[in-house]
Amino acid sequence: MKIEVLKYGGSSLTGEGRIEAVARRVADLRRKGVSLVVVVSAVGRTTKDLIKTANGFTGPLNRREVDQLISTGEQQSMALLTMALGQMGVPARSFAGWQAGIKAGGIFTDGRVLSVNPRMVAGSLEKGEVAVVAGFQGVTDGGDVITLGRGGSDLTAVALAAALEAECCRVFTDVEGIFSADPRVVPGAFRLERVGYGECMEMAAAGARVLQARSVELAWRYGVPLFVGSSFGKGRGTWIMRDDVSEGFVVRSITHDTEVAKVAVLGVPDKPGIAASVFSSLAGAGVGVEMIIQSIMRGQVNDIAFLVRKEFLGEAIDVCRRTARDIEAQGVAFDTEVGKISLVGAGLSNHPDAPAKMFSILAGESVNIDMISSTSMSITCVVSSADVEKAVAALHKAFIEEAAG
């Protein structure tokens, strides 16, 4: 029997009715002769509610205990779906992350998959059972539960698909696939039938929340075909696979993200090892950064600015203030009223007209650009959060709608 890995997000499992609907879809697919692994997220807002409860305690949270707490959400989902399948006469067995053979390490709440040995899952499939796996979690060498960061259930699904040499990994959520922009912001946005791994990874990293960027990277590395579709639809969705061979350039998506904040370490002495001190301290605290910009030297000092997720802003500020004192910097500033917007498309670096056109469109909308970065597949600008939606709409119209027309 061919193996497929299915992943259902929390919105797909909110309430008894939706859990039963997922169970029926799984049962129907199994009757067609497919051997199934089903990876589940926590139901609805379970993880956010657990974190909110933990944040009610004063003082810094112990990350190990946070993982012990929030990993229970996925375990509830796996048990409930397994019970629903059993009531329908479908043999099924549930597995926590450690039972599924997912070894992980790194920082608690943001672990990295080290290896996958799905021996127990494969044994369950050989018995004709549906294997239901709790996503978002693994186990350390020391036996501790460790979670895999925001969107970590996607990573669980792709890792198992690669380890089991599955035909594909299908991710079901509350949207019909990957769109050319957020349809809630741009009415003219349309669903993409197919996206290359590289483009999809750029979209995810730039703010599109359909898939975790790390999961796309893992699928790309091991050649796992990915499908993203709605739990409530009838087959419409987007396939993420290897790029077609082409030298053409097309902007595939305009993405945005307002869940970021800007941090700047001001008046940093211009000497070797300073940047290492700043970012080593942030890494040690488990704070990820992006879009690092260093200003031009003035009077033997520089400013270093970067973005962090808003949820980590408090930790980032504390770390930077301590480090600023140690390195004799002038201070730390931050701004929460920012957002980033990105053009994404393969071959972007070979088209020098693209950034000029992007900046001209933003100027025409009176949007001021605070920071700029680029890769071979994307150009990203940081702007005021109040300008994000009109900027996305204008860029989508110029680069995608008018190009298609």
WOWOSUL-V371503 format. One record per pair of residues at least 4 apart in sequence whose ideal C-beta (glycine too) atoms are under 8 Angstrom apart, sorted by the first residue. I is the first residue (numbers start at 1). J is the second residue. D is the distance in whole Angstrom. If there is no record, write none. Layout:
# WOWOSUL-V371503
((I;J;D) (I;J;D))
This chain:
# WOWOSUL-V371503
((1;33;6) (1;34;7) (1;35;4) (1;125;8) (2;33;8) (2;34;6) (2;35;7) (2;166;8) (2;167;5) (3;34;8) (3;35;5) (3;36;8) (3;37;7) (3;125;7) (3;164;5) (3;165;7) (3;166;4) (3;167;6) (4;29;7) (4;34;5) (4;35;7) (4;36;6) (4;37;8) (4;166;6) (4;167;6) (4;168;6) (4;169;8) (4;170;7) (5;36;8) (5;37;5) (5;38;8) (5;39;7) (5;157;5) (5;158;8) (5;160;5) (5;161;4) (5;164;7) (5;166;5) (5;168;8) (5;169;5) (5;170;7) (6;26;7) (6;29;8) (6;36;6) (6;37;7) (6;38;5) (6;39;7) (6;157;8) (6;169;8) (6;170;5) (6;172;7) (7;38;8) (7;39;4) (7;40;7) (7;41;8) (7;135;7) (7;153;6) (7;154;6) (7;156;8) (7;157;4) (7;169;7) (7;170;7) (7;171;5) (7;172;7) (8;12;4) (8;13;6) (8;22;6) (8;38;7) (8;39;7) (8;40;5) (8;41;7) (8;81;8) (8;172;5) (8;231;6) (9;13;8) (9;41;5) (9;153;7) (9;171;8) (9;172;7) (9;173;4) (9;174;7) (9;231;7) (10;14;7) (10;41;4) (10;42;5) (10;43;6) (10;44;5) (10;45;8) (10;46;7) (10;47;8) (10;77;8) (11;44;7) (11;173;7) (11;174;4) (11;231;7) (12;18;6) (12;22;6) (12;172;6) (12;173;7) (12;174;7) (12;231;4) (12;232;8) (13;18;6) (13;19;5) (13;22;6) (13;40;6) (13;41;7) (13;43;5) (13;44;8) (13;77;5) (13;80;7) (13;81;7) (14;18;5) (14;43;6) (14;44;4) (15;19;7) (16;20;6) (17;21;6) (18;22;7) (18;231;8) (19;23;6) (19;80;6) (19;81;6) (19;84;5) (20;24;6) (20;84;5) (21;25;7) (21;231;8) (21;232;8) (22;26;6) (22;81;6) (22;84;8) (22;172;8) (22;231;7) (23;27;6) (23;81;6) (23;84;4) (23;85;5) (23;87;8) (23;88;6) (23;90;7) (24;28;6) (24;88;7) (25;29;6) (25;231;8) (26;30;6) (26;36;6) (26;38;6) (26;81;8) (26;85;6) (26;90;7) (26;130;6) (27;31;7) (27;85;7) (27;88;5) (27;90;5) (28;32;7) (29;34;5) (29;36;6) (30;34;6) (30;35;8) (30;36;6) (30;90;6) (30;130;6) (35;125;5) (36;125;8) (36;130;5) (36;131;7) (37;121;6) (37;125;7) (37;130;8) (37;131;5) (37;132;8) (37;133;6) (37;160;6) (37;161;8) (37;164;7) (37;166;7) (38;81;7) (38;130;6) (38;131;7) (38;132;5) (38;133;7) (39;133;5) (39;134;8) (39;135;4) (39;153;6) (39;156;5) (39;157;4) (39;160;7) (40;74;6) (40;77;4) (40;78;5) (40;81;6) (40;132;7) (40;133;7) (40;134;7) (40;135;6) (40;153;7) (41;73;8) (41;74;6) (41;77;7) (41;135;6) (41;136;7) (41;153;4) (42;46;4) (42;47;5) (42;70;8) (42;73;3) (42;74;5) (42;76;7) (42;77;6) (42;136;7) (43;73;7) (43;76;7) (43;77;5) (43;80;8) (45;49;5) (46;50;6) (46;73;4) (46;76;7) (47;51;6) (47;70;5) (47;73;5) (48;52;6) (49;53;7) (50;54;7) (50;69;5) (50;70;5) (50;72;7) (50;73;6) (51;55;6) (51;66;7) (51;70;6) (52;56;7) (54;61;6) (54;65;8) (54;66;6) (54;69;6) (55;61;7) (57;61;7) (61;65;7) (61;66;5) (62;66;7) (63;67;7) (63;107;7) (63;108;4) (63;109;5) (63;286;7) (64;68;7) (64;108;5) (64;144;6) (65;69;6) (66;70;6) (66;108;7) (66;109;6) (67;71;6) (67;108;5) (67;109;6) (67;137;8) (67;144;7) (67;145;5) (67;146;6) (67;147;5) (68;72;8) (68;144;8) (68;145;6) (70;109;8) (70;147;6) (71;75;7) (71;96;8) (71;97;7) (71;134;7) (71;136;7) (71;137;5) (71;145;5) (71;147;6) (72;76;6) (73;77;7) (73;136;8) (74;78;6) (74;97;8) (74;134;4) (74;135;5) (74;136;5) (74;137;6) (74;153;7) (75;79;6) (75;96;6) (75;134;5) (76;80;6) (77;81;6) (77;134;7) (78;82;6) (78;94;4) (78;95;7) (78;96;7) (78;132;5) (78;133;6) (78;134;4) (79;83;6) (79;94;6) (80;84;6) (81;85;6) (81;92;8) (81;94;8) (81;132;5) (82;86;6) (82;92;5) (82;93;7) (82;94;4) (82;132;5) (83;87;7) (84;88;7) (85;90;4) (85;91;8) (85;92;4) (85;130;6) (85;132;7) (86;90;7) (86;91;8) (86;92;6) (90;130;6) (91;127;7) (91;128;6) (91;129;5) (91;130;7) (92;129;6) (92;130;4) (92;131;7) (92;132;6) (93;124;5) (93;129;5) (93;130;8) (93;131;6) (93;132;7) (94;132;5) (94;133;8) (94;134;7) (95;99;4) (95;100;4) (95;120;6) (95;121;6) (95;124;8) (95;131;6) (95;132;7) (95;133;5) (95;134;7) (96;100;7) (96;134;5) (96;137;7) (97;102;5) (97;104;8) (97;133;7) (97;134;6) (97;135;8) (97;136;8) (97;137;4) (97;138;5) (97;139;6) (97;145;7) (97;156;7) (98;102;7) (98;137;8) (98;138;7) (98;139;4) (98;145;7) (99;120;6) (100;116;8) (100;118;6) (100;120;7) (100;121;5) (100;131;8) (100;133;5) (100;134;8) (100;156;8) (100;160;7) (101;116;6) (101;117;4) (101;118;5) (101;119;6) (101;120;7) (101;121;7) (101;163;8) (102;113;6) (102;116;6) (102;137;7) (102;138;4) (102;139;7) (102;156;7) (102;159;7) (102;160;8) (103;113;7) (103;114;5) (103;115;5) (103;116;7) (103;117;8) (103;138;6) (103;139;6) (103;140;8) (103;141;7) (104;111;4) (104;112;6) (104;113;5) (104;114;6) (104;137;8) (104;138;3) (104;139;7) (104;140;7) (104;146;5) (104;148;6) (105;111;6) (105;112;6) (105;114;5) (105;140;6) (105;141;7) (105;146;7) (106;110;7) (106;111;5) (106;112;4) (106;146;7) (107;111;7) (107;286;4) (108;144;8) (108;146;6) (108;147;7) (108;286;8) (109;146;8) (109;147;6) (109;149;7) (109;286;7) (110;147;8) (110;148;8) (110;149;4) (110;286;6) (110;288;7) (111;138;6) (111;140;8) (111;146;4) (111;147;6) (111;148;5) (111;149;7) (111;152;8) (112;148;8) (113;138;6) (113;148;7) (113;155;6) (113;159;5) (113;218;8) (114;138;8) (116;159;5) (116;160;7) (116;162;7) (116;163;4) (117;163;7) (118;122;5) (118;160;6) (118;163;5) (118;164;6) (119;123;6) (120;124;7) (121;125;7) (121;131;5) (121;133;7) (121;160;7) (121;164;7) (122;126;6) (122;164;7) (123;127;7) (124;129;4) (124;130;8) (124;131;4) (125;129;7) (125;131;6) (125;164;8) (133;156;7) (133;160;7) (134;156;8) (135;152;6) (135;153;3) (135;154;8) (135;155;8) (135;156;4) (135;157;7) (136;147;5) (136;148;6) (136;152;4) (136;153;5) (136;156;6) (137;145;6) (137;146;7) (137;147;5) (137;148;7) (137;152;7) (137;156;7) (138;145;8) (138;146;6) (138;148;6) (138;156;8) (139;143;6) (139;144;7) (139;145;6) (139;146;7) (140;144;5) (140;145;8) (140;146;5) (147;152;6) (148;152;3) (148;153;8) (148;155;5) (148;156;7) (149;155;8) (149;212;7) (149;214;7) (150;212;7) (150;309;8) (151;155;7) (151;209;8) (151;211;7) (151;212;3) (151;214;8) (151;215;7) (152;156;6) (152;212;7) (153;157;7) (154;158;6) (154;171;6) (154;211;6) (154;212;4) (154;215;4) (155;159;6) (155;212;6) (155;214;6) (155;215;4) (155;218;7) (156;160;6) (157;161;6) (157;169;5) (157;171;7) (157;215;7) (158;162;6) (158;169;5) (158;215;5) (158;216;8) (158;218;5) (158;219;5) (158;222;8) (158;224;6) (158;226;7) (159;163;6) (159;218;6) (160;164;6) (160;166;7) (161;166;4) (161;168;7) (161;169;4) (161;219;8) (161;224;5) (162;166;8) (162;218;7) (162;219;8) (162;222;4) (162;224;5) (166;224;7) (167;225;8) (168;224;7) (168;225;4) (168;226;7) (168;227;6) (169;219;7) (169;224;5) (169;225;7) (169;226;5) (169;227;7) (170;226;8) (170;227;4) (170;228;8) (170;229;7) (171;210;8) (171;211;6) (171;226;7) (171;227;7) (171;228;5) (171;229;8) (172;229;6) (172;230;7) (172;231;4) (173;210;7) (173;228;7) (173;229;8) (173;230;7) (173;231;7) (174;230;7) (174;231;7) (174;232;7) (175;179;8) (175;210;6) (175;228;8) (175;230;6) (176;191;6) (176;229;6) (176;230;5) (176;233;5) (176;236;5) (176;237;6) (177;191;5) (177;192;7) (177;210;8) (177;228;5) (177;229;6) (177;230;8) (177;236;7) (177;237;4) (177;238;4) (178;191;7) (178;192;5) (178;195;6) (178;200;7) (178;203;7) (178;208;7) (178;210;5) (178;211;8) (178;228;6) (178;238;4) (178;240;8) (178;253;7) (179;183;5) (179;189;5) (179;190;7) (179;191;6) (179;192;7) (179;253;7) (180;186;8) (180;189;5) (180;190;5) (180;192;6) (180;252;7) (180;253;5) (180;254;7) (180;396;7) (180;400;5) (181;185;6) (181;186;4) (181;189;4) (181;253;7) (181;254;5) (181;255;7) (181;256;8) (181;392;6) (181;396;5) (181;400;7) (182;186;6) (182;189;7) (182;208;8) (182;255;8) (182;256;7) (182;392;7) (183;187;7) (183;189;4) (185;189;8) (185;256;7) (185;389;5) (185;392;5) (185;393;7) (186;254;7) (186;392;6) (186;393;5) (186;396;5) (188;396;7) (188;397;7) (188;400;8) (188;401;5) (189;396;7) (191;236;7) (191;237;8) (191;238;7) (192;238;5) (192;252;7) (192;253;7) (193;238;7) (193;239;7) (194;238;7) (194;239;5) (194;240;8) (194;241;7) (195;199;5) (195;200;5) (195;203;7) (195;238;6) (195;239;8) (195;240;5) (195;252;7) (196;200;7) (196;240;7) (196;241;7) (196;242;7) (196;243;3) (196;244;7) (196;346;6) (197;201;6) (197;216;6) (197;217;8) (197;219;7) (197;220;4) (197;240;6) (197;241;7) (197;242;6) (197;243;7) (198;202;7) (198;220;7) (198;243;6) (198;346;6) (198;377;6) (199;203;6) (199;243;7) (199;252;5) (199;253;7) (199;344;6) (199;345;7) (199;346;6) (199;377;6) (200;204;6) (200;211;7) (200;216;5) (200;226;8) (200;240;5) (201;205;6) (201;213;5) (201;216;4) (201;217;6) (201;220;7) (202;206;6) (202;342;7) (202;344;5) (202;375;7) (202;377;5) (202;378;5) (203;207;8) (203;208;4) (203;210;8) (203;252;8) (203;253;5) (203;255;5) (203;342;8) (203;344;5) (204;208;6) (204;209;8) (204;210;7) (204;211;5) (204;212;6) (204;213;4) (204;216;6) (205;213;4) (205;290;8) (206;255;4) (206;256;8) (206;257;7) (206;340;7) (206;342;4) (206;344;6) (206;378;6) (206;380;6) (207;255;5) (207;256;5) (207;257;3) (207;259;8) (207;340;6) (207;342;7) (208;253;7) (208;255;5) (210;228;6) (211;215;6) (211;216;6) (211;226;7) (211;228;6) (211;240;8) (212;216;7) (213;217;6) (214;218;6) (215;219;6) (215;226;8) (216;220;6) (216;226;7) (216;240;7) (217;221;6) (218;222;6) (218;224;8) (219;223;8) (219;224;4) (219;225;8) (219;226;5) (219;240;7) (223;242;7) (225;239;7) (225;240;7) (225;241;5) (226;239;7) (226;240;4) (226;241;7) (227;237;6) (227;238;7) (227;239;5) (227;240;7) (228;237;5) (228;238;5) (228;240;7) (229;233;6) (229;235;7) (229;236;6) (229;237;3) (229;238;7) (230;236;7) (230;237;7) (233;237;7) (243;346;6) (246;346;8) (247;347;7) (248;347;7) (249;345;6) (249;346;7) (249;347;4) (249;348;7) (249;350;7) (249;351;5) (249;354;8) (250;345;6) (250;346;8) (250;403;7) (251;343;5) (251;344;7) (251;345;4) (251;348;8) (251;354;8) (251;399;4) (251;400;6) (251;403;7) (252;344;6) (252;345;5) (252;346;8) (253;344;5) (253;345;8) (254;341;7) (254;342;7) (254;343;6) (254;344;8) (254;392;5) (254;395;5) (254;396;5) (254;399;7) (254;400;7) (255;341;7) (255;342;5) (255;344;6) (256;339;6) (256;340;7) (256;341;5) (256;342;7) (256;388;5) (256;389;8) (256;391;8) (256;392;5) (257;339;6) (257;340;5) (258;338;8) (258;339;4) (258;385;5) (258;388;6) (259;309;6) (259;310;5) (259;311;8) (260;290;8) (260;307;5) (260;308;7) (260;309;6) (260;310;6) (260;338;7) (260;339;7) (260;340;6) (260;382;8) (261;307;7) (261;308;6) (261;309;8) (261;310;5) (261;313;5) (261;316;8) (261;334;6) (261;335;7) (261;336;5) (261;338;7) (262;305;6) (262;306;8) (262;307;6) (262;334;6) (262;335;4) (262;338;5) (262;370;7) (262;371;7) (262;382;7) (263;305;7) (263;306;6) (263;307;8) (263;308;6) (263;313;7) (263;316;5) (263;317;7) (263;320;6) (263;332;7) (263;333;8) (263;334;5) (264;303;6) (264;304;7) (264;305;4) (264;306;8) (264;332;7) (264;333;5) (264;334;7) (265;278;6) (265;303;7) (265;304;5) (265;305;8) (265;320;5) (265;323;7) (265;324;6) (265;329;5) (265;331;8) (265;332;6) (266;303;5) (266;324;8) (266;329;6) (266;330;5) (266;331;5) (266;332;7) (266;333;6) (267;301;5) (267;302;8) (267;303;7) (267;329;5) (267;330;3) (267;331;7) (268;274;5) (268;275;8) (268;278;8) (268;301;6) (268;302;5) (268;303;7) (268;304;6) (268;327;7) (268;329;5) (268;330;8) (269;274;6) (269;300;7) (269;301;6) (269;327;6) (269;328;6) (269;329;7) (270;274;8) (270;297;5) (270;300;5) (270;301;6) (270;302;6) (273;277;6) (274;278;7) (274;327;6) (275;279;6) (275;294;7) (275;304;7) (276;280;6) (277;281;6) (277;323;6) (277;326;7) (277;327;6) (278;282;7) (278;304;6) (278;320;7) (278;323;5) (278;327;7) (279;283;6) (279;289;7) (279;292;8) (280;284;6) (281;285;7) (281;319;5) (281;320;8) (281;322;7) (281;323;5) (282;287;4) (282;289;6) (282;316;6) (282;319;5) (282;320;7) (283;287;7) (285;315;5) (285;316;8) (285;319;5) (286;312;8) (286;315;8) (287;308;6) (287;312;5) (287;315;5) (287;316;5) (287;319;7) (288;308;7) (288;309;7) (288;312;7) (289;306;4) (289;307;7) (289;308;6) (289;316;8) (290;306;7) (290;307;5) (290;308;8) (291;306;6) (291;307;5) (291;340;7) (291;371;6) (291;373;5) (291;380;7) (291;382;7) (292;304;7) (292;305;8) (292;306;5) (293;304;7) (293;305;5) (293;306;7) (293;371;5) (293;373;7) (294;302;5) (294;303;7) (294;304;5) (294;305;8) (295;302;5) (295;303;4) (295;304;8) (295;305;8) (296;302;8) (297;301;7) (297;302;5) (298;302;8) (301;329;8) (301;330;7) (305;371;7) (307;338;8) (307;340;7) (307;371;8) (307;382;7) (308;312;5) (308;313;6) (308;316;5) (309;313;8) (310;336;6) (312;316;6) (313;317;6) (313;334;7) (313;336;7) (314;318;7) (315;319;6) (316;320;6) (316;334;8) (317;321;6) (317;332;6) (317;334;6) (318;322;7) (319;323;6) (320;324;6) (320;332;5) (321;325;7) (321;332;5) (322;326;7) (323;327;6) (323;329;8) (324;328;8) (324;329;4) (324;330;8) (324;331;6) (324;332;5) (325;329;8) (337;384;6) (337;385;5) (337;386;7) (338;370;7) (338;382;5) (338;383;7) (338;384;7) (338;385;6) (339;382;7) (339;383;6) (339;384;7) (339;385;4) (339;387;8) (339;388;4) (340;380;5) (340;381;7) (340;382;5) (340;383;8) (341;380;7) (341;381;6) (341;383;6) (341;388;6) (341;391;5) (341;392;6) (341;395;7) (342;378;5) (342;379;7) (342;380;4) (342;381;8) (343;348;7) (343;354;7) (343;358;6) (343;378;6) (343;379;5) (343;395;7) (343;399;6) (344;348;8) (344;377;6) (344;378;5) (345;377;6) (345;378;8) (346;377;6) (347;351;7) (347;376;8) (347;377;8) (348;354;6) (348;374;7) (348;375;8) (348;376;7) (348;377;5) (348;378;6) (348;379;7) (349;374;7) (349;375;8) (349;376;4) (349;377;8) (352;356;7) (353;357;6) (354;358;6) (354;379;7) (355;359;6) (355;374;7) (355;379;5) (356;360;6) (357;361;6) (357;398;7) (357;399;8) (358;362;7) (358;379;6) (358;381;7) (358;395;7) (358;399;8) (359;363;6) (359;369;7) (359;381;8) (360;364;6) (361;365;7) (361;394;5) (361;395;6) (361;398;5) (362;367;4) (362;369;6) (362;381;7) (362;383;7) (362;391;6) (362;394;7) (362;395;8) (363;367;7) (364;394;7) (365;387;7) (365;390;6) (365;391;6) (365;394;5) (366;387;8) (367;383;5) (367;384;8) (367;387;5) (367;390;7) (367;391;5) (368;383;7) (368;384;7) (368;387;8) (369;381;5) (369;382;7) (369;383;6) (370;381;8) (370;382;4) (370;383;6) (370;384;8) (371;381;7) (371;382;4) (372;379;7) (372;380;7) (372;381;5) (372;382;8) (373;379;8) (373;380;5) (374;378;7) (374;379;5) (374;380;7) (381;391;8) (383;387;5) (383;388;6) (383;391;6) (384;388;8) (387;391;5) (388;392;6) (389;393;6) (390;394;6) (391;395;6) (392;396;6) (393;397;6) (394;398;6) (395;399;6) (396;400;5) (396;401;6) (397;401;5) (397;402;6) (398;402;6) (399;403;6) (400;404;6) (401;405;6))
